[in-house]
Every structure is written in structure tokens, then in C-alpha cells.
């Protein structure tokens, strides 16, 4: 996973816990998850009609 091992993940988690506190971590995780989900959905959607009508350059 991006070359990050378990010790590095634990260090990042502890730093986030210190900075944001235990109460904010679930909302931060939910926001991150929903943004990733929306990004994947936008990438997977077919092109809209306006994007299809734009001619592509031919080499």
C-alpha cells in the first residue's frame, strides 16, 4: 500500500489523534471516504453529451 508499512501507519494515526483529537477522527474518515467514493463515481461515469460533441484532434 504505497510502500507504507504498519509502523508508519501507526505513527501517522498517533499524530492525527494528537492534532485532531479522538472526537474528530470519525468525521474526518467519513469525509475522506465520501470524497474518494464521489471521485471514483465521477471517473466511472460515461462522458456527457457536451463532451462527446467536442471533436478530437487527429494526428
PQR file with spaces between the fields and no chain letter, atoms N, CA, C, O and H, PARSE charges and radii, in Angstrom:
ATOM       1  N    UNK     1       0.846   -1.187    0.000 -0.4000 1.5000
ATOM       2  CA   UNK     1       0.000    0.000    0.000 -0.0000 2.0000
ATOM       3  C    UNK     1       0.880    1.234    0.000  0.5500 1.7000
ATOM       4  O    UNK     1       1.185    1.770    1.066 -0.5500 1.4000
ATOM       5  N    UNK     2       1.291    1.693   -1.156 -0.4000 1.5000
ATOM       6  CA   UNK     2       2.109    2.885   -1.343 -0.0000 2.0000
ATOM       7  C    UNK     2       3.455    2.769   -0.641  0.5500 1.7000
ATOM       8  O    UNK     2       4.075    3.795   -0.361 -0.5500 1.4000
ATOM       9  H    UNK     2       1.043    1.258   -2.022  0.4000 1.0000
ATOM      10  N    UNK     3       3.923    1.584   -0.349 -0.4000 1.5000
ATOM      11  CA   UNK     3       5.205    1.410    0.304 -0.0000 2.0000
ATOM      12  C    UNK     3       5.197    1.823    1.772  0.5500 1.7000
ATOM      13  O    UNK     3       6.254    2.050    2.361 -0.5500 1.4000
ATOM      14  H    UNK     3       3.419    0.751   -0.577  0.4000 1.0000
ATOM      15  N    UNK     4       4.012    1.919    2.360 -0.4000 1.5000
ATOM      16  CA   UNK     4       3.897    2.312    3.763 -0.0000 2.0000
ATOM      17  C    UNK     4       3.576    1.065    4.577  0.5500 1.7000
ATOM      18  O    UNK     4       2.606    0.362    4.295 -0.5500 1.4000
ATOM      19  H    UNK     4       3.153    1.734    1.882  0.4000 1.0000
ATOM      20  N    UNK     5       4.385    0.800    5.574 -0.4000 1.5000
ATOM      21  CA   UNK     5       4.181   -0.361    6.420 -0.0000 2.0000
ATOM      22  C    UNK     5       3.342   -0.035    7.642  0.5500 1.7000
ATOM      23  O    UNK     5       2.877    1.092    7.814 -0.5500 1.4000
ATOM      24  H    UNK     5       5.173    1.371    5.804  0.4000 1.0000
ATOM      25  N    UNK     6       3.159   -1.029    8.477 -0.4000 1.5000
ATOM      26  CA   UNK     6       2.344   -0.871    9.679 -0.0000 2.0000
ATOM      27  C    UNK     6       2.932    0.146   10.654  0.5500 1.7000
ATOM      28  O    UNK     6       2.168    0.934   11.210 -0.5500 1.4000
ATOM      29  H    UNK     6       3.537   -1.944    8.337  0.4000 1.0000
ATOM      30  N    UNK     7       4.248    0.178   10.895 -0.4000 1.5000
ATOM      31  CA   UNK     7       4.781    1.180   11.829 -0.0000 2.0000
ATOM      32  C    UNK     7       4.531    2.614   11.369  0.5500 1.7000
ATOM      33  O    UNK     7       4.224    3.487   12.182 -0.5500 1.4000
ATOM      34  H    UNK     7       4.869   -0.463   10.443  0.4000 1.0000
ATOM      35  N    UNK     8       4.663    2.855   10.066 -0.4000 1.5000
ATOM      36  CA   UNK     8       4.429    4.197    9.547 -0.0000 2.0000
ATOM      37  C    UNK     8       2.967    4.597    9.693  0.5500 1.7000
ATOM      38  O    UNK     8       2.666    5.737   10.047 -0.5500 1.4000
ATOM      39  H    UNK     8       4.913    2.146    9.406  0.4000 1.0000
ATOM      40  N    UNK     9       2.055    3.659    9.419 -0.4000 1.5000
ATOM      41  CA   UNK     9       0.630    3.943    9.574 -0.0000 2.0000
ATOM      42  C    UNK     9       0.273    4.255   11.019  0.5500 1.7000
ATOM      43  O    UNK     9      -0.539    5.142   11.282 -0.5500 1.4000
ATOM      44  H    UNK     9       2.300    2.734    9.131  0.4000 1.0000
ATOM      45  N    UNK    10       0.872    3.536   11.949 -0.4000 1.5000
ATOM      46  CA   UNK    10       0.612    3.800   13.366 -0.0000 2.0000
ATOM      47  C    UNK    10       1.118    5.177   13.776  0.5500 1.7000
ATOM      48  O    UNK    10       0.459    5.877   14.545 -0.5500 1.4000
ATOM      49  H    UNK    10       1.532    2.816   11.735  0.4000 1.0000
ATOM      50  N    UNK    11       2.268    5.564   13.276 -0.4000 1.5000
ATOM      51  CA   UNK    11       2.814    6.887   13.596 -0.0000 2.0000
ATOM      52  C    UNK    11       1.901    7.980   13.052  0.5500 1.7000
ATOM      53  O    UNK    11       1.630    8.960   13.745 -0.5500 1.4000
ATOM      54  H    UNK    11       2.803    4.995   12.651  0.4000 1.0000
ATOM      55  N    UNK    12       1.425    7.822   11.819 -0.4000 1.5000
ATOM      56  CA   UNK    12       0.514    8.809   11.233 -0.0000 2.0000
ATOM      57  C    UNK    12      -0.782    8.870   12.037  0.5500 1.7000
ATOM      58  O    UNK    12      -1.301    9.958   12.286 -0.5500 1.4000
ATOM      59  H    UNK    12       1.645    7.025   11.256  0.4000 1.0000
ATOM      60  N    UNK    13      -1.307    7.724   12.443 -0.4000 1.5000
ATOM      61  CA   UNK    13      -2.537    7.694   13.230 -0.0000 2.0000
ATOM      62  C    UNK    13      -2.362    8.394   14.572  0.5500 1.7000
ATOM      63  O    UNK    13      -3.246    9.137   14.999 -0.5500 1.4000
ATOM      64  H    UNK    13      -0.886    6.840   12.240  0.4000 1.0000
ATOM      65  N    UNK    14      -1.239    8.169   15.240 -0.4000 1.5000
ATOM      66  CA   UNK    14      -0.982    8.827   16.520 -0.0000 2.0000
ATOM      67  C    UNK    14      -0.863   10.341   16.336  0.5500 1.7000
ATOM      68  O    UNK    14      -1.386   11.105   17.148 -0.5500 1.4000
ATOM      69  H    UNK    14      -0.521    7.566   14.894  0.4000 1.0000
ATOM      70  N    UNK    15      -0.189   10.775   15.291 -0.4000 1.5000
ATOM      71  CA   UNK    15      -0.058   12.213   15.030 -0.0000 2.0000
ATOM      72  C    UNK    15      -1.422   12.831   14.750  0.5500 1.7000
ATOM      73  O    UNK    15      -1.724   13.915   15.248 -0.5500 1.4000
ATOM      74  H    UNK    15       0.236   10.155   14.631  0.4000 1.0000
ATOM      75  N    UNK    16      -2.249   12.151   13.955 -0.4000 1.5000
ATOM      76  CA   UNK    16      -3.595   12.655   13.682 -0.0000 2.0000
ATOM      77  C    UNK    16      -4.428   12.707   14.956  0.5500 1.7000
ATOM      78  O    UNK    16      -5.205   13.642   15.151 -0.5500 1.4000
ATOM      79  H    UNK    16      -2.004   11.270   13.550  0.4000 1.0000
ATOM      80  N    UNK    17      -4.276   11.722   15.815 -0.4000 1.5000
ATOM      81  CA   UNK    17      -5.005   11.696   17.082 -0.0000 2.0000
ATOM      82  C    UNK    17      -4.601   12.866   17.965  0.5500 1.7000
ATOM      83  O    UNK    17      -5.446   13.461   18.633 -0.5500 1.4000
ATOM      84  H    UNK    17      -3.645   10.963   15.657  0.4000 1.0000
ATOM      85  N    UNK    18      -3.321   13.197   17.973 -0.4000 1.5000
ATOM      86  CA   UNK    18      -2.837   14.321   18.775 -0.0000 2.0000
ATOM      87  C    UNK    18      -3.346   15.648   18.198  0.5500 1.7000
ATOM      88  O    UNK    18      -3.779   16.525   18.946 -0.5500 1.4000
ATOM      89  H    UNK    18      -2.635   12.713   17.430  0.4000 1.0000
ATOM      90  N    UNK    19      -3.295   15.793   16.873 -0.4000 1.5000
ATOM      91  CA   UNK    19      -3.669   17.053   16.245 -0.0000 2.0000
ATOM      92  C    UNK    19      -5.185   17.278   16.298  0.5500 1.7000
ATOM      93  O    UNK    19      -5.636   18.347   16.709 -0.5500 1.4000
ATOM      94  H    UNK    19      -2.943   15.080   16.265  0.4000 1.0000
ATOM      95  N    UNK    20      -5.963   16.290   15.889 -0.4000 1.5000
ATOM      96  CA   UNK    20      -7.401   16.484   15.742 -0.0000 2.0000
ATOM      97  C    UNK    20      -8.214   16.039   16.947  0.5500 1.7000
ATOM      98  O    UNK    20      -9.317   16.543   17.161 -0.5500 1.4000
ATOM      99  H    UNK    20      -5.597   15.422   15.555  0.4000 1.0000
ATOM     100  N    UNK    21      -7.702   15.118   17.730 -0.4000 1.5000
ATOM     101  CA   UNK    21      -8.452   14.605   18.866 -0.0000 2.0000
ATOM     102  C    UNK    21      -9.308   13.418   18.461  0.5500 1.7000
ATOM     103  O    UNK    21      -9.585   13.210   17.279 -0.5500 1.4000
ATOM     104  H    UNK    21      -6.807   14.708   17.557  0.4000 1.0000
ATOM     105  N    UNK    22      -9.724   12.644   19.450 -0.4000 1.5000
ATOM     106  CA   UNK    22     -10.473   11.415   19.183 -0.0000 2.0000
ATOM     107  C    UNK    22     -11.870   11.706   18.656  0.5500 1.7000
ATOM     108  O    UNK    22     -12.423   10.897   17.911 -0.5500 1.4000
ATOM     109  H    UNK    22      -9.499   12.813   20.410  0.4000 1.0000
ATOM     110  N    UNK    23     -12.449   12.832   19.022 -0.4000 1.5000
ATOM     111  CA   UNK    23     -13.809   13.138   18.590 -0.0000 2.0000
ATOM     112  C    UNK    23     -13.924   13.487   17.124  0.5500 1.7000
ATOM     113  O    UNK    23     -14.970   13.249   16.521 -0.5500 1.4000
ATOM     114  H    UNK    23     -12.000   13.489   19.627  0.4000 1.0000
ATOM     115  N    UNK    24     -12.881   14.046   16.531 -0.4000 1.5000
ATOM     116  CA   UNK    24     -12.916   14.487   15.136 -0.0000 2.0000
ATOM     117  C    UNK    24     -12.530   13.398   14.142  0.5500 1.7000
ATOM     118  O    UNK    24     -12.893   13.490   12.970 -0.5500 1.4000
ATOM     119  H    UNK    24     -12.031   14.240   17.021  0.4000 1.0000
ATOM     120  N    UNK    25     -11.810   12.375   14.574 -0.4000 1.5000
ATOM     121  CA   UNK    25     -11.317   11.368   13.631 -0.0000 2.0000
ATOM     122  C    UNK    25     -12.425   10.659   12.852  0.5500 1.7000
ATOM     123  O    UNK    25     -12.265   10.461   11.648 -0.5500 1.4000
ATOM     124  H    UNK    25     -11.515   12.300   15.526  0.4000 1.0000
ATOM     125  N    UNK    26     -13.551   10.263   13.479 -0.4000 1.5000
ATOM     126  CA   UNK    26     -14.597    9.612   12.672 -0.0000 2.0000
ATOM     127  C    UNK    26     -15.170   10.513   11.585  0.5500 1.7000
ATOM     128  O    UNK    26     -15.440   10.043   10.480 -0.5500 1.4000
ATOM     129  H    UNK    26     -13.681   10.424   14.457  0.4000 1.0000
ATOM     130  N    UNK    27     -15.361   11.794   11.876 -0.4000 1.5000
ATOM     131  CA   UNK    27     -15.902   12.689   10.853 -0.0000 2.0000
ATOM     132  C    UNK    27     -14.884   12.932    9.745  0.5500 1.7000
ATOM     133  O    UNK    27     -15.265   13.066    8.582 -0.5500 1.4000
ATOM     134  H    UNK    27     -15.142   12.175   12.774  0.4000 1.0000
ATOM     135  N    UNK    28     -13.619   12.991   10.078 -0.4000 1.5000
ATOM     136  CA   UNK    28     -12.575   13.147    9.056 -0.0000 2.0000
ATOM     137  C    UNK    28     -12.532   11.911    8.165  0.5500 1.7000
ATOM     138  O    UNK    28     -12.413   12.029    6.946 -0.5500 1.4000
ATOM     139  H    UNK    28     -13.310   12.883   11.023  0.4000 1.0000
ATOM     140  N    UNK    29     -12.627   10.734    8.762 -0.4000 1.5000
ATOM     141  CA   UNK    29     -12.643    9.489    7.988 -0.0000 2.0000
ATOM     142  C    UNK    29     -13.861    9.390    7.081  0.5500 1.7000
ATOM     143  O    UNK    29     -13.756    8.943    5.939 -0.5500 1.4000
ATOM     144  H    UNK    29     -12.723   10.638    9.753  0.4000 1.0000
ATOM     145  N    UNK    30     -15.013    9.806    7.589 -0.4000 1.5000
ATOM     146  CA   UNK    30     -16.236    9.771    6.779 -0.0000 2.0000
ATOM     147  C    UNK    30     -16.135   10.744    5.610  0.5500 1.7000
ATOM     148  O    UNK    30     -16.540   10.416    4.494 -0.5500 1.4000
ATOM     149  H    UNK    30     -15.098   10.169    8.517  0.4000 1.0000
ATOM     150  N    UNK    31     -15.605   11.923    5.852 -0.4000 1.5000
ATOM     151  CA   UNK    31     -15.440   12.892    4.771 -0.0000 2.0000
ATOM     152  C    UNK    31     -14.469   12.410    3.716  0.5500 1.7000
ATOM     153  O    UNK    31     -14.708   12.583    2.521 -0.5500 1.4000
ATOM     154  H    UNK    31     -15.276   12.190    6.758  0.4000 1.0000
ATOM     155  N    UNK    32     -13.378   11.809    4.147 -0.4000 1.5000
ATOM     156  CA   UNK    32     -12.393   11.277    3.206 -0.0000 2.0000
ATOM     157  C    UNK    32     -12.989   10.138    2.388  0.5500 1.7000
ATOM     158  O    UNK    32     -12.780   10.061    1.177 -0.5500 1.4000
ATOM     159  H    UNK    32     -13.183   11.669    5.118  0.4000 1.0000
ATOM     160  N    UNK    33     -13.728    9.258    3.048 -0.4000 1.5000
ATOM     161  CA   UNK    33     -14.365    8.140    2.348 -0.0000 2.0000
ATOM     162  C    UNK    33     -15.377    8.593    1.322  0.5500 1.7000
ATOM     163  O    UNK    33     -15.428    8.057    0.214 -0.5500 1.4000
ATOM     164  H    UNK    33     -13.898    9.320    4.032  0.4000 1.0000
ATOM     165  N    UNK    34     -16.190    9.584    1.685 -0.4000 1.5000
ATOM     166  CA   UNK    34     -17.195   10.059    0.729 -0.0000 2.0000
ATOM     167  C    UNK    34     -16.547   10.789   -0.439  0.5500 1.7000
ATOM     168  O    UNK    34     -17.039   10.700   -1.564 -0.5500 1.4000
ATOM     169  H    UNK    34     -16.149   10.019    2.584  0.4000 1.0000
ATOM     170  N    UNK    35     -15.469   11.500   -0.202 -0.4000 1.5000
ATOM     171  CA   UNK    35     -14.799   12.185   -1.311 -0.0000 2.0000
ATOM     172  C    UNK    35     -14.146   11.180   -2.261  0.5500 1.7000
ATOM     173  O    UNK    35     -14.171   11.383   -3.475 -0.5500 1.4000
ATOM     174  H    UNK    35     -15.070   11.572    0.712  0.4000 1.0000
ATOM     175  N    UNK    36     -13.573   10.118   -1.740 -0.4000 1.5000
ATOM     176  CA   UNK    36     -12.997    9.076   -2.600 -0.0000 2.0000
ATOM     177  C    UNK    36     -14.098    8.392   -3.393  0.5500 1.7000
ATOM     178  O    UNK    36     -13.929    8.121   -4.581 -0.5500 1.4000
ATOM     179  H    UNK    36     -13.553    9.954   -0.754  0.4000 1.0000
ATOM     180  N    UNK    37     -15.230    8.110   -2.744 -0.4000 1.5000
ATOM     181  CA   UNK    37     -16.358    7.471   -3.416 -0.0000 2.0000
ATOM     182  C    UNK    37     -16.888    8.355   -4.542  0.5500 1.7000
ATOM     183  O    UNK    37     -17.174    7.854   -5.629 -0.5500 1.4000
ATOM     184  H    UNK    37     -15.367    8.331   -1.778  0.4000 1.0000
ATOM     185  N    UNK    38     -17.023    9.657   -4.303 -0.4000 1.5000
ATOM     186  CA   UNK    38     -17.502   10.575   -5.334 -0.0000 2.0000
ATOM     187  C    UNK    38     -16.509   10.686   -6.491  0.5500 1.7000
ATOM     188  O    UNK    38     -16.920   10.786   -7.647 -0.5500 1.4000
ATOM     189  H    UNK    38     -16.790   10.064   -3.420  0.4000 1.0000
ATOM     190  N    UNK    39     -15.221   10.671   -6.197 -0.4000 1.5000
ATOM     191  CA   UNK    39     -14.204   10.734   -7.242 -0.0000 2.0000
ATOM     192  C    UNK    39     -14.277    9.497   -8.130  0.5500 1.7000
ATOM     193  O    UNK    39     -14.244    9.610   -9.355 -0.5500 1.4000
ATOM     194  H    UNK    39     -14.887   10.590   -5.258  0.4000 1.0000
ATOM     195  N    UNK    40     -14.377    8.317   -7.518 -0.4000 1.5000
ATOM     196  CA   UNK    40     -14.477    7.086   -8.304 -0.0000 2.0000
ATOM     197  C    UNK    40     -15.744    7.074   -9.152  0.5500 1.7000
ATOM     198  O    UNK    40     -15.726    6.615  -10.294 -0.5500 1.4000
ATOM     199  H    UNK    40     -14.404    8.226   -6.523  0.4000 1.0000
ATOM     200  N    UNK    41     -16.837    7.576   -8.597 -0.4000 1.5000
ATOM     201  CA   UNK    41     -18.093    7.635   -9.339 -0.0000 2.0000
ATOM     202  C    UNK    41     -17.970    8.566  -10.540  0.5500 1.7000
ATOM     203  O    UNK    41     -18.456    8.249  -11.626 -0.5500 1.4000
ATOM     204  H    UNK    41     -16.851    7.949   -7.669  0.4000 1.0000
ATOM     205  N    UNK    42     -17.323    9.716  -10.348 -0.4000 1.5000
ATOM     206  CA   UNK    42     -17.152   10.667  -11.440 -0.0000 2.0000
ATOM     207  C    UNK    42     -16.241   10.114  -12.527  0.5500 1.7000
ATOM     208  O    UNK    42     -16.464   10.384  -13.707 -0.5500 1.4000
ATOM     209  H    UNK    42     -16.929    9.974   -9.466  0.4000 1.0000
ATOM     210  N    UNK    43     -15.237    9.358  -12.161 -0.4000 1.5000
ATOM     211  CA   UNK    43     -14.329    8.784  -13.151 -0.0000 2.0000
ATOM     212  C    UNK    43     -15.028    7.686  -13.938  0.5500 1.7000
ATOM     213  O    UNK    43     -14.781    7.529  -15.133 -0.5500 1.4000
ATOM     214  H    UNK    43     -15.057    9.139  -11.202  0.4000 1.0000
ATOM     215  N    UNK    44     -15.897    6.926  -13.283 -0.4000 1.5000
ATOM     216  CA   UNK    44     -16.550    5.794  -13.932 -0.0000 2.0000
ATOM     217  C    UNK    44     -17.732    6.206  -14.801  0.5500 1.7000
ATOM     218  O    UNK    44     -18.147    5.428  -15.660 -0.5500 1.4000
ATOM     219  H    UNK    44     -16.098    7.054  -12.312  0.4000 1.0000
ATOM     220  N    UNK    45     -18.290    7.401  -14.613 -0.4000 1.5000
ATOM     221  CA   UNK    45     -19.446    7.827  -15.392 -0.0000 2.0000
ATOM     222  C    UNK    45     -19.061    8.026  -16.854  0.5500 1.7000
ATOM     223  O    UNK    45     -17.957    8.472  -17.165 -0.5500 1.4000
ATOM     224  H    UNK    45     -17.953    8.034  -13.916  0.4000 1.0000
ATOM     225  N    UNK    46     -19.991    7.686  -17.744 -0.4000 1.5000
ATOM     226  CA   UNK    46     -19.710    7.931  -19.171 -0.0000 2.0000
ATOM     227  C    UNK    46     -19.677    9.424  -19.452  0.5500 1.7000
ATOM     228  O    UNK    46     -20.161   10.233  -18.660 -0.5500 1.4000
ATOM     229  H    UNK    46     -20.888    7.323  -17.491  0.4000 1.0000
ATOM     230  N    UNK    47     -19.106    9.770  -20.573 -0.4000 1.5000
ATOM     231  CA   UNK    47     -18.998   11.178  -20.938 -0.0000 2.0000
ATOM     232  C    UNK    47     -20.375   11.776  -21.185  0.5500 1.7000
ATOM     233  O    UNK    47     -21.282   11.095  -21.666 -0.5500 1.4000
ATOM     234  H    UNK    47     -18.713    9.113  -21.216  0.4000 1.0000
ATOM     235  N    UNK    48     -20.522   13.040  -20.856 -0.4000 1.5000
ATOM     236  CA   UNK    48     -21.778   13.724  -21.124 -0.0000 2.0000
ATOM     237  C    UNK    48     -21.870   14.072  -22.604  0.5500 1.7000
ATOM     238  O    UNK    48     -20.884   13.973  -23.335 -0.5500 1.4000
ATOM     239  H    UNK    48     -19.786   13.592  -20.465  0.4000 1.0000
ATOM     240  N    UNK    49     -23.041   14.474  -23.036 -0.4000 1.5000
ATOM     241  CA   UNK    49     -23.238   14.809  -24.449 -0.0000 2.0000
ATOM     242  C    UNK    49     -22.346   15.957  -24.901  0.5500 1.7000
ATOM     243  O    UNK    49     -21.855   15.953  -26.030 -0.5500 1.4000
ATOM     244  H    UNK    49     -23.842   14.554  -22.443  0.4000 1.0000
ATOM     245  N    UNK    50     -22.132   16.937  -24.032 -0.4000 1.5000
ATOM     246  CA   UNK    50     -21.298   18.068  -24.426 -0.0000 2.0000
ATOM     247  C    UNK    50     -19.850   17.648  -24.640  0.5500 1.7000
ATOM     248  O    UNK    50     -19.165   18.196  -25.503 -0.5500 1.4000
ATOM     249  H    UNK    50     -22.530   16.940  -23.115  0.4000 1.0000
ATOM     250  N    UNK    51     -19.383   16.683  -23.863 -0.4000 1.5000
ATOM     251  CA   UNK    51     -18.009   16.207  -24.050 -0.0000 2.0000
ATOM     252  C    UNK    51     -17.896   15.350  -25.302  0.5500 1.7000
ATOM     253  O    UNK    51     -16.843   15.322  -25.940 -0.5500 1.4000
ATOM     254  H    UNK    51     -19.940   16.238  -23.161  0.4000 1.0000
ATOM     255  N    UNK    52     -18.978   14.645  -25.662 -0.4000 1.5000
ATOM     256  CA   UNK    52     -18.952   13.806  -26.856 -0.0000 2.0000
ATOM     257  C    UNK    52     -18.952   14.642  -28.136  0.5500 1.7000
ATOM     258  O    UNK    52     -18.405   14.221  -29.155 -0.5500 1.4000
ATOM     259  H    UNK    52     -19.832   14.668  -25.144  0.4000 1.0000
ATOM     260  N    UNK    53     -19.568   15.831  -28.084 -0.4000 1.5000
ATOM     261  CA   UNK    53     -19.685   16.656  -29.279 -0.0000 2.0000
ATOM     262  C    UNK    53     -18.404   17.402  -29.620  0.5500 1.7000
ATOM     263  O    UNK    53     -18.284   17.931  -30.725 -0.5500 1.4000
ATOM     264  H    UNK    53     -20.013   16.174  -27.256  0.4000 1.0000
ATOM     265  N    UNK    54     -17.455   17.459  -28.714 -0.4000 1.5000
ATOM     266  CA   UNK    54     -16.191   18.137  -28.969 -0.0000 2.0000
ATOM     267  C    UNK    54     -15.331   17.247  -29.860  0.5500 1.7000
ATOM     268  O    UNK    54     -15.015   16.120  -29.480 -0.5500 1.4000
ATOM     269  H    UNK    54     -17.552   17.030  -27.816  0.4000 1.0000
ATOM     270  N    UNK    55     -14.949   17.732  -31.032 -0.4000 1.5000
ATOM     271  CA   UNK    55     -14.134   16.889  -31.916 -0.0000 2.0000
ATOM     272  C    UNK    55     -12.723   16.709  -31.336  0.5500 1.7000
ATOM     273  O    UNK    55     -12.131   17.625  -30.766 -0.5500 1.4000
ATOM     274  H    UNK    55     -15.206   18.647  -31.341  0.4000 1.0000
ATOM     275  N    UNK    56     -12.229   15.507  -31.508 -0.4000 1.5000
ATOM     276  CA   UNK    56     -10.877   15.218  -31.050 -0.0000 2.0000
ATOM     277  C    UNK    56      -9.890   15.505  -32.173  0.5500 1.7000
ATOM     278  O    UNK    56     -10.202   15.343  -33.353 -0.5500 1.4000
ATOM     279  H    UNK    56     -12.710   14.762  -31.971  0.4000 1.0000
ATOM     280  N    UNK    57      -8.696   15.934  -31.782 -0.4000 1.5000
ATOM     281  CA   UNK    57      -7.672   16.224  -32.773 -0.0000 2.0000
ATOM     282  C    UNK    57      -7.134   14.922  -33.345  0.5500 1.7000
ATOM     283  O    UNK    57      -6.886   13.959  -32.619 -0.5500 1.4000
ATOM     284  H    UNK    57      -8.443   16.065  -30.824  0.4000 1.0000
ATOM     285  N    UNK    58      -6.963   14.915  -34.632 -0.4000 1.5000
ATOM     286  CA   UNK    58      -6.427   13.736  -35.308 -0.0000 2.0000
ATOM     287  C    UNK    58      -4.980   14.035  -35.688  0.5500 1.7000
ATOM     288  O    UNK    58      -4.688   15.059  -36.307 -0.5500 1.4000
ATOM     289  H    UNK    58      -7.165   15.698  -35.221  0.4000 1.0000
ATOM     290  N    UNK    59      -4.100   13.151  -35.319 -0.4000 1.5000
ATOM     291  CA   UNK    59      -2.676   13.351  -35.635 -0.0000 2.0000
ATOM     292  C    UNK    59      -2.377   12.998  -37.057  0.5500 1.7000
ATOM     293  O    UNK    59      -1.230   13.106  -37.492 -0.5500 1.4000
ATOM     294  H    UNK    59      -4.337   12.319  -34.816  0.4000 1.0000
